[in-house]
Amino acid sequence: MRIRTITISKLGHDRRVIFSWQGLVVEQDEQQLLVHAHWERSEPLFLGYTVFEPGDLFVETYFTQRWFSIWEIRSQRNHRTKGWYCNICRPIELDGDQLRFEDMELDLFVFPDGRFVLLDEEDLLRADLSPADVEQARAGLREVTSWILTRQPPFDRIGPPRAIEPFWDLPPTPPPIP
């Protein structure tokens, strides 16, 4: 397989483009794509549980039939793995050099020592999704969590898996919309 450049677009559950970036497809089969992309923003993004810094390498695995993607984040400074960002999303759409995925508002972050934390569950509950989509998102969450707990690749390099609660200050929850 020849390495090729693609444009990856993260779509909201309403199908609007949230943001796009370029990556190199380094492996592909009928079930998944492995993409290398760099954090190209000029400023670091502080997330509370990790920091995405300019030049960090994202080793992104996208699936054609699974409701999640897995991004290994490697530090641009020392090339060590910072963690794995597991994005709960619909299976990808691939059209030529365009890869699109629809975000389901739910994520997990896995630390190299085995700790993992559920992110954005409130966003899933607030999203205007059908009950079937919510169940598919939860099924994707259960599946990727199972991979973590049983240390299936790429999680075969983590320490003992254990769920944790967020340990950073969470933004205030907006009041309900009347």
C-alpha positions in Angstrom: 0.0 0.0 0.0 1.3 3.4 -0.8 1.1 6.1 1.8 -1.3 8.8 0.9 -2.6 12.1 2.4 -6.2 12.4 3.4 -8.4 15.1 5.0 -10.1 14.0 8.2 -13.3 15.8 9.3 -14.9 15.6 12.7 -18.6 16.1 12.3 -21.1 17.0 15.0 -24.1 14.7 15.5 -25.9 17.3 13.4 -23.3 16.6 10.6 -21.7 20.1 10.7 -17.9 20.1 10.4 -16.4 20.8 13.8 -12.8 20.8 12.5 -10.7 19.1 9.8 -7.0 18.1 9.6 -4.6 16.3 7.3 -3.1 12.9 7.9 -1.1 10.1 6.2 -2.8 6.7 5.8 0.0 4.3 6.7 -2.1 1.1 6.8 -5.6 0.2 5.5 -7.8 -2.8 5.2 -11.5 -3.3 4.8 -12.1 -2.9 8.6 -9.8 -0.1 9.6 -7.4 2.7 8.6 -4.2 3.7 10.5 -3.4 7.4 10.1 -0.5 9.5 11.3 -1.3 13.2 11.9 0.4 16.0 13.9 -1.2 18.5 16.2 -0.8 21.5 14.0 -2.3 24.2 16.1 0.2 26.9 17.2 -0.8 26.8 20.9 -1.1 23.9 23.3 -4.6 22.7 24.2 -4.9 22.1 27.9 -7.6 19.5 28.6 -7.2 18.9 32.3 -6.1 15.3 31.9 -3.5 15.9 29.2 -2.1 18.6 26.9 -2.0 18.4 23.1 1.1 20.3 22.0 2.2 21.6 18.6 4.0 18.7 16.8 2.5 15.9 18.9 2.0 12.8 16.8 -1.5 11.3 16.7 -1.6 7.6 15.6 -5.3 7.4 14.7 -7.1 4.2 14.2 -10.5 4.5 12.4 -12.9 1.7 12.0 -15.4 1.0 9.2 -17.8 -1.0 11.4 -17.1 0.0 15.0 -18.6 3.0 16.9 -15.3 4.4 18.1 -11.9 5.5 17.0 -8.6 5.3 19.0 -5.9 8.0 18.9 -2.6 7.3 20.5 -1.0 10.6 21.4 2.9 10.7 21.3 4.8 13.7 22.7 6.7 15.7 20.2 9.3 16.4 23.0 10.3 12.8 24.0 8.2 10.6 21.7 6.6 8.9 24.7 2.9 8.0 24.6 0.8 10.5 26.6 -2.3 8.3 26.3 -5.1 7.1 24.1 -8.1 9.3 23.3 -11.0 7.0 22.5 -13.6 8.9 20.5 -17.1 7.4 20.5 -18.4 8.0 17.0 -20.3 6.4 14.1 -18.3 4.2 11.8 -16.2 6.3 9.4 -17.3 7.4 5.9 -14.4 7.2 3.4 -14.8 8.9 0.1 -11.5 9.2 -1.9 -9.2 11.3 0.1 -11.9 12.4 2.5 -12.5 10.6 5.9 -15.5 11.8 7.9 -16.7 10.7 11.3 -19.7 11.8 13.3 -18.9 12.5 16.9 -21.3 11.0 19.4 -20.3 13.4 22.2 -18.7 10.7 24.4 -15.1 10.0 25.0 -12.6 8.0 27.1 -9.0 8.9 27.8 -6.6 6.1 28.8 -3.3 6.8 30.5 -0.2 4.6 29.9 -0.4 3.4 33.6 -3.8 1.9 32.9 -6.1 4.6 34.4 -8.9 5.6 32.2 -11.6 8.2 32.6 -15.0 8.7 30.9 -15.4 12.2 29.4 -18.3 14.2 28.2 -21.1 11.9 29.4 -23.2 15.0 30.1 -22.8 16.0 26.5 -24.3 12.7 25.3 -27.3 13.2 27.6 -27.8 16.8 26.3 -27.4 15.9 22.6 -30.4 15.7 20.4 -29.8 12.0 19.5 -32.3 9.3 18.8 -32.6 6.5 21.5 -31.1 4.1 18.9 -28.0 6.4 18.4 -27.6 6.8 22.2 -27.6 3.0 22.5 -25.1 2.6 19.7 -22.8 5.2 21.4 -23.1 3.3 24.7 -22.4 0.0 22.9 -19.3 1.6 21.3 -18.3 2.7 24.8 -18.8 -0.8 26.2 -16.8 -2.3 23.4 -13.8 0.0 23.7 -13.9 -0.3 27.5 -13.8 -4.1 27.1 -10.7 -3.7 24.9 -9.1 -1.6 27.7 -10.0 -4.0 30.5 -8.7 -7.1 28.6 -5.7 -5.1 27.3 -6.4 -5.8 23.6 -4.1 -3.8 21.2 -3.4 -1.0 21.3 -4.0 -1.2 25.1 -1.6 -4.2 25.5 1.1 -1.7 26.7 -0.9 -0.1 29.6 -0.6 -0.8 33.3 -3.4 -2.5 35.2 -6.6 -1.1 33.9 -8.8 0.8 36.3 -11.5 3.4 35.9 -11.1 6.8 37.7 -13.2 9.9 38.2 -12.2 13.2 36.7 -9.5 14.8 38.9 -9.5 18.2 37.2 -11.9 21.1 37.6 -14.8 20.6 35.3 -16.5 23.5 33.6 -19.8 24.5 35.2 -22.8 22.7 33.9 -25.0 25.2 31.9 -28.5 25.6 33.2 -31.2 23.5 31.4 -32.8 25.1 28.5 -36.5 25.8 29.3 
